[in-house]
Amino acid sequence: MAEKIDAVDITDIEYDCFRTMLRDVYTDDLNITEANSIDLLKAEHKYVFEGVLSKCQNYLYQETNIYNSCSIFSWGRHLELSSLTEKTLDFIVDSADDVFKTEGFLKLSNDDLHTLLSREDICAFEDEIIIAAIKWATNKCKQDMIETNGQTIRQALGPVIYTLRIPLLSLEKYSDIVVKSRILSEEEELGLFKYFTMSKKRPSDLGGFDKSSRNRLSLFFFKAEDILKKREVENIHDILKAARSLQKIYIKFCVLGINDIDEVNQRFITTGKLDIEWKDDFLDWNITEYNNMSSLSVQHYSVWRPDIALSNDHSSTGNIHLYEFDVIVFNTGLIKWTPYSIFETKCEINTMYLPFDKQFCEVEFVLWTASAIGLRFRKAEVEVSTLHVRGEWKFVNVDASIINNGSLHKTVFKFNLQSNPGKVILEFVLPAVIIPLMDLMTFCIPCGSGEKISFTTTIFLLPATSSNYILGIYLKPQMGIEACIMVMAALQVRLFHCKNDDKLSKWMLSFCQWSLNHKMKLKIHVTDRRVSMMSLSVYENRKDNSGCKEENNNFTLHNVNFDDVCHQIDIDSFSCKLTTMLAKVVMCFIFFVVDMSSTVDAKGTCPDESKMDSLIKMVKEMQQQCSCTGSQTIVYDKIYTNLGQAYDSSNGKFRAPVNGLYFFACTQISSAGNVHFILMKTAANLAMVTVLYVMQQDQ
């Protein structure tokens, strides 16, 4: 009879791991986690479960990170899983600078470390690779409980030390890292020292150390300082040539969207990217030496970048977070930088002519340290092909201009926007017209209906804005009128519910008498026993007038009761309200026409380009003649500069003020030969122009 055994002990596999494998065999449900993935990999390889093994490898492919990649790589090599080993090694090579900082890297075997550091495409600087190797060897000595010094570290590294390309270091880093670690012999140190210090007759025998560059490092991770150290700058003219190339900066503003125009906070918000280009002659290379690679992407801190800031930032910090984007370096030395951001700029928004207003907002970029190193903006462009604007605004155009004046070097992008009146008319203008008409109908509702007060509209539509506007001239008085209508309606209802037998007060009798004497004529009809007024009003039938005779043609005050007073208030209030409405409309229209006709066009025409020199000369000659009262702070040099900068010879017109403060304009030369010069003070909004001085001068 066979011996009965209750349990079988399997000592080379964990219970949970074995149970997970059996569950997959019978249910095809493999529960792989980060904690049991390596144990499953070892067990499945040992017991040859092919289906389970492939699932485990696929899981490790997806879950590989900088912390577990070294462990997966080691077990992949140990279990001879070539596919898993190669993919994991590629991951480690691509993330070498981060993997070197993990604990898993310190647990690699000597063979694994040798395989890793032998790769030509490892993504790390050579000094980082050497530091990581020394750190690994130091940890190895501690694990073996032996003294840590240069000799033991060299022994721990073994053949790995010849995978370190020490000749690629600078002399400074060679001294700080390699010499201080004492991992080289005296003969090796002397040979490498001669290699670093002798530029022409360098020794060819470096003791087995490779001096060729790693391909991937050369293509993706070089810095400007590394290129400089590899070059032999024979004279100062090469340095001056490179410095001159940095002076030309080209900027292009690609506007993606206009997010908001905040009238209350005077803020203009746009979304876009900047295409910034400059050239650095120290960052060119021969593409044949680097696998025909003509361009590469490097991290933003690897190369020099111009310190561009937003000069009219709404938050007054100028910080637009441009330093978080990589740059593209071409083999010709051309560098392209394309930062993306949301720009919140100050903008003086004038809503005087709402909903037919035009706004001019600027986005200004400035070079902070331009005067120190001679930087200049040489070209500025703007692209609006992908521009998206909110529905209540229409994009008209945008101009780009460059200002290089002394220590001030900036690029100005000026946006011209026009409001879309459709939304404002529907939301504000149309209700502003309908609501007063509804209030007018309040006086047509009889007091006895009970709806007189509830019908009175008390909604005041005032768009949020920080400045006055013509529409406000119409809407704001409406608030006072609404209050008066409410008072009148309440008074009428109160009087209507009084008993007609009660005696009227003197002011009621005086009001009715005054109204009848000045506005209407009373006539009594005997046939229907009703009192009618020739001015559209009709009194209701009264029981106490049965004794009226046909000859009783004169109206007496004792015939008037509270109903008559309420009716008379409706008539007079209706007329007063209608007159007030018409007066407001006429006043707003007159104000709009007069204000528009008195506003000077800031983009006036100018004589043709051939006469510009004589005009500018004439402006300078008028310096002593012009005496503007209250404008002594004006500097004529600024006026002259603005005149030259603002004139656009392509269309014969003036652009916007270049400094946002003063502007010098002129009309066309008249038939009489007179040139009209208008000295104007203006803000960013060209619709508000204050004429300071007007002078006529014979040509």
C-alpha positions in Angstrom: 0.0 0.0 0.0 1.4 3.4 -1.0 2.4 5.8 1.7 0.0 8.7 2.2 1.6 12.2 2.2 -0.4 15.2 3.3 1.9 17.9 1.9 4.9 18.4 -0.3 7.5 21.0 0.6 8.9 23.1 -2.3 11.8 25.1 -0.8 12.9 27.1 -3.9 9.7 29.0 -4.5 7.5 31.2 -2.3 4.0 29.8 -1.5 2.1 32.9 -2.9 4.2 32.8 -6.0 3.5 29.1 -6.6 -0.2 29.6 -5.9 -0.3 32.5 -8.5 1.3 30.3 -11.1 -1.2 27.5 -10.5 -4.1 29.9 -10.7 -3.0 31.0 -14.1 -2.6 27.4 -15.3 -6.2 26.5 -14.3 -8.0 29.8 -14.7 -5.9 31.8 -17.1 -5.8 34.6 -14.5 -2.3 35.8 -13.6 -2.2 38.4 -10.9 1.1 40.1 -11.5 2.2 42.9 -9.2 5.4 44.9 -8.8 6.2 43.0 -5.6 5.9 39.5 -7.1 7.0 40.1 -10.7 10.7 39.2 -10.2 9.8 36.0 -8.1 7.3 35.0 -10.8 9.9 35.5 -13.5 12.4 33.2 -11.7 9.8 30.5 -11.0 8.3 30.5 -14.4 11.7 30.3 -16.0 12.6 27.3 -13.8 9.4 25.4 -14.2 9.0 26.3 -17.9 5.6 27.8 -18.1 5.9 29.5 -21.5 2.5 31.3 -21.4 3.1 32.6 -17.9 6.6 33.6 -18.8 5.5 35.8 -21.8 2.8 37.5 -19.7 5.4 38.3 -17.0 7.8 39.7 -19.5 5.1 41.9 -21.1 4.2 43.2 -17.7 7.8 44.1 -16.9 8.1 45.9 -20.3 5.3 48.2 -19.3 6.2 48.7 -15.7 9.9 49.4 -16.1 11.0 52.6 -14.4 14.3 54.1 -13.2 13.9 52.3 -9.8 13.4 48.7 -10.9 15.2 48.8 -14.3 18.5 47.7 -12.9 17.0 44.7 -11.1 15.0 43.6 -14.2 18.2 44.0 -16.3 20.3 41.8 -13.9 17.7 39.0 -13.7 17.1 39.2 -17.5 20.8 38.5 -18.1 20.9 35.9 -15.4 17.9 34.0 -16.8 19.2 34.6 -20.4 16.1 36.4 -21.5 17.6 38.3 -24.4 14.5 40.3 -25.3 13.8 41.5 -21.8 17.5 42.3 -21.3 17.9 44.4 -24.4 14.7 46.4 -23.8 15.6 47.1 -20.2 19.2 48.1 -21.1 17.9 50.5 -23.7 15.7 52.1 -21.0 18.6 52.4 -18.6 20.8 54.0 -21.4 18.1 56.5 -22.2 17.6 57.4 -18.5 21.2 56.9 -17.4 21.5 60.3 -15.5 18.5 59.4 -13.4 19.2 55.7 -13.0 22.7 56.4 -11.6 21.0 58.0 -8.5 19.0 54.9 -7.6 19.8 52.1 -5.1 19.2 49.5 -7.9 22.2 50.8 -9.8 24.5 50.1 -6.8 23.3 46.5 -6.8 24.4 45.7 -10.3 27.1 43.0 -10.7 30.5 43.9 -12.2 29.6 42.2 -15.5 26.3 44.1 -15.7 28.0 47.4 -15.0 30.6 46.6 -17.7 27.8 45.9 -20.2 26.1 49.2 -19.3 29.1 51.5 -19.4 30.3 50.0 -22.6 27.4 51.4 -24.5 28.2 54.1 -27.0 24.8 55.8 -26.8 24.5 56.2 -23.0 22.7 59.5 -22.2 24.9 61.1 -19.6 27.9 63.3 -19.4 31.2 61.5 -19.0 31.9 63.1 -15.6 28.5 61.8 -14.4 29.4 58.3 -15.6 32.8 58.3 -13.8 31.2 59.6 -10.6 28.5 56.8 -10.8 31.2 54.1 -11.4 33.3 55.3 -8.4 30.1 55.4 -6.2 29.3 51.8 -7.3 32.8 50.6 -6.4 32.7 52.4 -3.1 29.4 50.6 -2.2 30.9 47.3 -3.3 33.8 47.8 -0.9 31.5 48.5 1.9 29.4 45.3 1.2 32.6 43.2 1.1 33.7 44.9 4.4 37.0 46.0 3.1 38.8 49.4 3.5 37.8 52.0 1.0 40.6 53.7 -0.8 41.8 54.3 -4.4 43.4 50.9 -4.7 40.4 48.9 -3.5 38.1 51.0 -5.6 40.3 50.2 -8.6 40.2 46.5 -7.8 36.4 46.6 -7.4 36.0 48.2 -10.8 38.3 45.8 -12.6 37.8 46.0 -16.4 35.0 48.5 -15.9 37.6 51.3 -15.4 38.6 51.1 -19.1 35.0 51.8 -20.2 35.3 55.2 -18.5 36.4 57.7 -21.2 38.5 59.9 -18.9 40.2 61.8 -21.8 36.9 63.5 -22.6 36.9 65.3 -19.3 38.2 68.8 -18.8 41.4 69.3 -16.9 39.5 70.8 -14.0 37.1 67.9 -13.7 39.9 65.4 -14.2 41.7 66.9 -11.2 38.5 67.2 -9.0 37.1 63.7 -9.8 39.7 61.3 -11.0 42.9 62.5 -9.4 41.3 62.9 -6.0 39.8 59.4 -6.1 43.3 57.9 -6.6 42.0 55.2 -8.9 44.8 55.6 -11.4 48.4 54.7 -11.2 51.1 57.4 -11.2 52.0 56.5 -14.8 48.4 56.7 -15.9 47.9 60.1 -14.2 51.0 61.5 -15.8 50.0 60.4 -19.2 46.5 61.8 -19.0 47.9 65.1 -17.5 50.2 65.5 -20.6 47.1 64.8 -22.8 45.2 67.6 -21.2 48.0 70.2 -21.1 49.8 69.6 -24.5 47.5 70.9 -27.2 49.8 70.1 -30.2 51.9 67.0 -29.4 49.6 65.0 -27.3 50.7 61.4 -26.3 48.9 58.7 -28.3 49.2 56.0 -25.7 46.7 56.7 -22.9 47.1 53.4 -21.1 44.0 51.8 -22.6 41.5 54.6 -22.1 39.3 55.4 -25.0 39.2 59.1 -26.1 36.4 58.8 -28.7 33.2 60.6 -27.9 30.0 58.7 -27.2 27.7 59.2 -30.1 24.5 60.0 -28.3 26.3 62.3 -25.9 27.6 64.3 -28.8 24.2 64.5 -30.4 21.9 65.3 -27.5 23.7 66.3 -24.4 26.6 68.7 -25.2 26.8 72.2 -23.6 28.3 75.3 -25.1 31.2 75.1 -22.6 32.0 71.6 -23.7 32.2 72.7 -27.4 34.4 75.6 -26.4 36.9 73.3 -24.6 37.1 71.0 -27.6 37.9 73.9 -29.9 41.3 75.4 -30.3 40.6 79.2 -30.4 43.8 80.5 -31.9 43.1 84.3 -31.7 40.7 86.7 -30.2 39.0 87.4 -33.6 37.1 84.1 -33.4 35.7 85.1 -30.0 34.7 88.5 -31.3 33.0 87.0 -34.3 30.9 84.7 -32.1 30.0 87.6 -29.8 28.9 89.7 -32.7 26.6 86.9 -34.0 24.7 87.0 -30.7 23.7 90.6 -31.2 21.0 89.7 -33.8 17.8 88.3 -32.3 14.8 87.6 -34.4 11.4 87.2 -32.7 8.1 86.0 -34.1 4.9 86.1 -32.1 2.5 83.4 -33.1 -0.9 84.4 -31.6 -3.1 81.4 -30.9 -6.0 83.1 -29.2 -7.2 86.3 -27.6 -8.7 84.9 -24.3 -10.1 88.0 -22.7 -10.3 91.8 -22.7 -11.0 92.8 -19.2 -12.5 96.3 -19.1 -12.7 96.5 -15.3 -9.1 95.4 -14.6 -7.7 97.0 -17.8 -6.2 93.7 -18.8 -5.5 92.1 -22.2 -5.0 88.3 -22.1 -3.6 86.4 -25.1 -2.2 82.9 -25.7 0.6 82.3 -28.0 4.2 81.1 -28.6 7.4 83.0 -29.4 9.7 81.8 -32.2 13.0 83.3 -31.1 16.1 82.8 -33.2 19.7 83.8 -32.8 23.1 82.4 -33.9 26.1 81.3 -31.9 29.2 80.5 -33.9 30.6 78.4 -31.0 27.7 75.9 -31.4 28.3 74.7 -35.0 29.7 71.3 -35.9 30.5 69.2 -38.9 27.6 66.8 -39.5 29.9 64.2 -41.0 31.5 63.7 -37.6 28.1 63.1 -35.9 26.2 60.6 -38.1 24.9 63.3 -40.4 22.9 64.9 -37.6 22.1 68.5 -38.6 20.0 69.5 -35.6 19.3 68.4 -32.0 17.1 69.3 -29.1 18.8 70.3 -25.8 17.5 71.3 -22.4 17.0 75.0 -22.0 19.8 75.4 -19.4 22.4 73.9 -21.7 22.9 76.9 -23.9 22.8 80.7 -23.5 19.4 82.3 -24.0 18.3 86.0 -24.3 16.7 87.2 -21.1 13.4 88.3 -22.7 10.6 89.5 -20.4 7.2 91.0 -20.7 7.6 94.7 -20.0 3.9 95.6 -19.7 2.9 92.5 -17.7 -0.3 93.1 -15.7 1.2 91.5 -12.6 4.2 93.9 -12.7 6.6 90.9 -12.4 7.6 90.4 -16.1 7.8 86.7 -15.5 6.3 84.8 -18.4 7.8 81.4 -17.7 9.8 81.2 -20.9 12.6 79.1 -19.4 11.0 75.7 -19.3 11.2 74.7 -22.9 14.0 73.0 -24.8 15.9 74.7 -27.6 16.7 73.4 -31.1 20.4 73.8 -32.1 21.4 73.5 -35.8 24.8 72.5 -37.1 25.2 76.1 -38.6 25.1 77.6 -35.1 21.5 78.7 -35.5 19.4 78.3 -32.3 15.6 78.3 -32.2 13.6 78.7 -29.0 9.9 78.3 -29.0 8.4 79.1 -25.6 4.6 79.0 -25.0 2.7 81.0 -22.5 -0.4 82.9 -21.6 0.4 86.7 -21.6 -1.5 89.0 -19.3 -0.7 92.6 -20.3 -1.9 96.0 -19.2 -4.3 97.8 -21.7 -6.1 101.1 -21.2 -9.5 100.1 -22.4 -12.0 102.9 -23.3 -15.6 101.9 -23.6 -16.9 105.4 -24.4 -18.4 104.2 -27.7 -19.8 100.9 -26.5 -20.9 98.8 -28.4 -19.1 100.3 -31.4 -15.7 100.8 -29.6 -12.3 100.0 -30.9 -9.5 98.9 -28.6 -5.7 99.1 -29.1 -3.7 96.8 -26.9 0.0 96.1 -26.9 2.2 93.1 -25.9 5.8 94.3 -25.3 8.9 92.1 -24.9 12.1 93.7 -23.6 15.7 92.6 -23.3 16.8 93.4 -19.7 20.5 93.2 -20.1 20.7 94.3 -23.7 22.9 97.4 -23.1 25.5 95.3 -21.2 26.3 92.9 -24.0 25.0 94.8 -27.1 22.0 92.7 -27.9 19.4 94.0 -30.3 16.1 92.9 -31.8 16.7 92.9 -35.6 13.4 91.5 -36.9 9.9 91.2 -35.5 7.0 89.3 -37.1 3.6 88.2 -36.1 1.4 85.3 -37.2 -2.3 85.2 -36.8 -3.3 82.3 -39.1 -4.5 80.2 -36.1 -5.9 83.1 -34.1 -9.1 82.5 -32.2 -11.0 85.5 -30.8 -14.0 85.6 -28.5 -17.3 86.1 -30.2 -17.8 89.6 -28.8 -14.7 90.9 -30.5 -13.5 91.2 -34.0 -9.8 91.1 -34.9 -8.8 93.9 -37.2 -5.0 93.7 -37.5 -1.8 93.6 -35.5 1.5 95.5 -36.1 5.0 94.6 -35.0 7.6 97.2 -34.4 11.1 97.3 -32.9 12.5 100.0 -30.6 16.2 100.1 -30.0 16.8 103.4 -28.2 19.8 103.6 -26.0 19.5 101.0 -23.2 15.9 100.3 -24.2 15.5 97.4 -26.6 12.0 96.0 -27.0 9.5 94.6 -29.5 6.0 95.9 -29.5 3.0 93.9 -31.0 0.0 96.2 -31.2 -3.4 94.6 -31.6 -6.3 96.5 -33.2 -9.7 95.0 -32.1 -13.2 96.1 -32.7 -16.1 95.0 -30.5 -18.9 92.9 -32.1 -22.0 95.0 -31.4 -24.4 92.1 -31.8 -24.0 90.6 -28.4 -24.0 93.9 -26.6 -27.1 95.0 -28.5 -28.9 91.9 -27.6 -27.8 91.8 -23.9 -27.8 95.5 -23.1 -29.1 97.9 -25.8 -32.3 96.0 -26.7 -33.4 95.5 -23.1 -32.4 99.1 -22.3 -35.0 100.2 -24.9 -37.7 97.6 -24.2 -37.7 98.1 -20.4 -38.5 101.9 -20.5 -41.3 101.1 -22.9 -42.7 98.6 -20.5 -42.4 101.2 -17.7 -44.3 103.5 -19.9 -47.1 101.0 -20.1 -47.4 101.1 -16.3 -49.5 104.3 -16.5 -51.9 102.6 -18.9 -52.9 99.9 -16.4 -55.9 100.9 -14.3 -55.2 101.2 -10.6 -58.0 98.8 -9.7 -56.4 95.9 -11.6 -53.9 95.1 -8.8 -50.9 94.7 -11.1 -49.8 98.3 -11.3 -46.9 98.1 -8.9 -45.8 94.5 -9.8 -45.6 95.5 -13.5 -43.1 98.3 -12.8 -39.7 97.1 -14.0 -36.8 97.7 -11.7 -34.0 95.9 -13.6 -30.9 98.0 -14.3 -28.6 96.7 -17.0 -25.1 98.2 -16.6 -22.1 96.3 -18.1 -19.2 96.0 -15.8 -16.6 98.6 -16.8 -14.1 101.0 -15.2 -14.9 104.0 -17.4 -17.9 106.0 -18.5 -19.5 105.4 -21.9 -22.3 106.9 -24.0 -24.6 104.0 -23.3 -24.3 104.8 -19.6 -25.6 108.3 -20.2 -28.8 106.6 -21.3 -28.9 103.8 -18.7 -27.8 105.5 -15.5 -30.6 108.2 -15.5 -33.0 105.3 -16.0 -32.3 104.2 -12.4 -33.7 107.5 -11.0 -36.7 107.3 -13.4 -37.5 103.8 -12.2 -37.5 104.9 -8.6 -39.9 107.8 -9.4 -42.2 105.4 -11.3 -42.3 103.1 -8.2 -43.2 106.0 -6.0 -45.9 107.3 -8.3 -47.4 103.8 -8.7 -47.5 103.3 -5.0 -49.2 106.7 -4.5 -51.8 105.9 -7.1 -52.7 102.6 -5.6 -53.0 104.3 -2.2 -55.3 107.1 -3.5 -57.4 104.6 -5.5 -58.3 102.7 -2.3 -59.4 105.9 -0.5 -63.2 106.4 -0.2 -64.6 108.9 -2.7 -66.7 110.5 0.0 -63.6 111.7 1.7 -62.5 115.2 1.1 -59.6 115.8 -1.2 -56.5 117.5 0.1 -55.5 120.9 -1.2 -52.6 119.6 -3.3 -54.8 117.1 -5.1 -57.3 119.8 -6.0 -54.5 122.2 -7.0 -52.9 119.5 -9.2 -56.1 118.7 -11.0 -56.9 122.4 -11.5 -53.4 123.1 -12.8 -53.5 120.1 -15.1 -56.9 121.0 -16.6 -56.1 124.7 -17.0 -52.9 124.1 -18.9 -53.4 120.9 -20.8 -57.1 120.2 -21.6 -60.6 121.4 -21.9 -63.5 119.8 -20.1 -66.8 118.9 -21.8 -69.8 117.2 -20.3 -72.0 114.9 -22.3 -75.5 114.5 -21.0 -76.4 111.5 -23.2 -74.0 109.0 -21.6 -73.5 111.0 -18.4 -69.6 110.8 -18.7 -67.0 113.5 -18.2 -64.5 113.5 -21.1 -61.3 115.4 -21.6 -60.3 116.5 -25.1 -56.7 115.4 -24.5 -57.5 111.6 -24.7 -58.6 111.2 -21.1 -62.0 109.8 -20.1 -63.5 109.9 -16.6 -65.5 106.9 -15.4 -69.3 107.2 -14.8 -70.2 108.5 -11.4 -73.5 108.0 -9.6 -73.6 111.5 -8.1 -73.7 113.3 -11.5 -77.3 112.3 -12.4 -78.4 115.8 -11.8 -76.1 117.3 -14.3 -77.8 119.4 -16.9 -76.8 120.0 -20.5 -76.0 123.6 -19.8 -73.6 122.7 -17.0 -70.5 123.1 -19.3 -68.1 124.3 -16.6 -66.1 121.8 -14.5 -66.0 122.6 -10.8 -63.5 121.2 -8.2 -66.2 119.6 -6.1 -66.9 117.1 -8.9 -63.4 115.6 -8.6 -62.8 112.5 -6.5 -59.8 110.1 -5.8 -60.4 108.2 -9.0 -60.1 111.3 -11.0 -56.8 112.2 -9.3 -55.3 108.8 -10.1 -56.4 109.0 -13.7 -54.9 112.5 -14.0 -51.6 111.2 -12.6 -51.5 108.5 -15.2 -52.0 111.0 -18.0 -49.3 113.4 -16.8 -46.8 110.7 -15.9 -47.2 109.1 -19.3 -46.5 112.3 -21.0 -43.5 113.1 -18.8 -42.0 109.6 -19.2 -42.3 109.7 -23.0 -40.7 113.2 -23.1 -37.9 112.1 -20.9 -37.2 109.0 -23.1 -37.0 111.1 -26.2 -34.8 113.6 -24.6 -32.3 111.0 -23.5 -32.2 109.5 -26.9 -31.6 112.9 -28.5 -29.0 113.8 -25.9 -27.0 110.6 -26.4 -27.1 110.9 -30.2 -25.9 114.5 -30.0 -23.1 113.6 -27.6 -22.0 110.7 -29.8 -21.9 112.9 -33.0 -20.2 115.9 -31.3 -17.6 113.7 -29.6 -16.8 111.7 -32.7 -16.4 114.9 -34.8 -14.1 116.5 -32.2 -11.8 113.5 -31.9 -8.5 113.8 -33.8 -7.6 110.8 -36.0 -4.3 109.5 -34.6 -3.6 107.8 -38.0 -3.8 110.9 -40.1 -2.1 111.1 -43.5 1.2 112.7 -44.0 3.1 114.1 -47.0 4.8 111.6 -49.2 8.2 110.3 -48.3 10.1 112.8 -50.4 8.9 115.6 -48.1 9.6 113.8 -44.8 13.1 115.2 -44.5 11.9 118.8 -44.9 9.1 118.1 -42.4 11.4 116.8 -39.8 13.8 119.7 -40.3 10.9 122.1 -39.9 9.8 120.4 -36.6 13.3 121.0 -35.2 13.2 124.6 -36.3 9.9 125.1 -34.5 11.4 124.0 -31.2 11.9 127.6 -30.1 8.6 128.8 -31.5 6.3 126.4 -29.8 5.1 127.3 -26.3 2.5 124.9 -25.0 0.8 126.1 -21.8 0.6 123.4 -19.2 2.8 121.0 -21.2 6.3 122.0 -20.2 7.3 118.4 -19.5 7.2 117.6 -23.2 10.7 117.0 -24.7 11.0 117.9 -28.3 13.7 115.3 -29.0 11.0 112.7 -28.1 8.6 114.3 -30.5 11.2 114.3 -33.3 12.1 110.7 -32.6 8.4 109.6 -32.5 7.7 111.3 -35.8 10.4 109.4 -37.5 9.6 106.1 -35.9 5.8 106.4 -36.3 5.8 107.3 -40.0 5.1 104.3 -42.2 6.5 105.0 -45.7 4.6 102.0 -47.2 1.2 103.6 -46.8 2.0 107.2 -46.0 0.4 107.1 -42.6 1.4 107.3 -39.0 1.4 104.2 -36.8 0.4 104.2 -33.1 2.6 106.2 -30.6 5.8 104.2 -30.2 6.2 105.2 -26.5 2.5 105.3 -25.6 2.8 108.8 -24.2 3.1 111.5 -27.0 2.5 111.5 -30.7 3.3 114.1 -33.4 1.0 114.0 -36.4 0.4 116.1 -39.5 -2.3 116.3 -42.2 -1.7 116.6 -45.9 -0.2 119.8 -47.2 -3.2 122.0 -48.0 -3.7 123.7 -51.4 -2.6 127.0 -49.8 0.8 125.4 -49.0 0.1 125.2 -45.2 1.3 122.3 -43.1 -0.9 121.7 -40.0 1.0 120.2 -37.1 -1.0 118.8 -34.2 0.7 118.0 -31.0 -1.4 115.4 -29.2 -1.2 113.6 -25.8 -2.6 110.1 -25.9 -2.6 106.9 -24.0 -2.7 103.3 -25.4 -6.3 103.9 -26.6 -6.1 106.1 -29.7 -9.8 107.0 -29.4 -9.0 109.3 -26.5 -6.7 112.0 -27.8 -6.2 115.4 -26.1 -5.0 118.1 -28.5 -2.3 120.1 -26.7 -1.2 122.5 -29.4 -2.2 123.2 -33.0 0.1 125.3 -35.3 0.0 126.3 -38.9 3.2 126.9 -40.7 3.7 128.0 -44.3 5.8 125.5 -46.2 
